[in-house]
């Protein structure tokens, strides 16, 4: 039975999928953390201090744009 389970795991290749989902979740949490830091420090200061990779920088930039648009859309 154990051998059958191992063969099935190998056939379906489930382990890399689990790792990939975990790494995406980790990356999402890291981006969320970086966005909060950038909100606190300001985007330019955050970029100087933390030197993010281009993907993180672009996502944080997009989150700032979404946040700015949402604030403009709300009545004061």
PyMOL commands that set and color helices and strands:
alter all, ss='L'
color gray80, all
select helices_A, chain A and resi 2-12+14-41+43-50+54-73
alter helices_A, ss='H'
color red, helices_A
deselect
rebuild
show_as cartoon
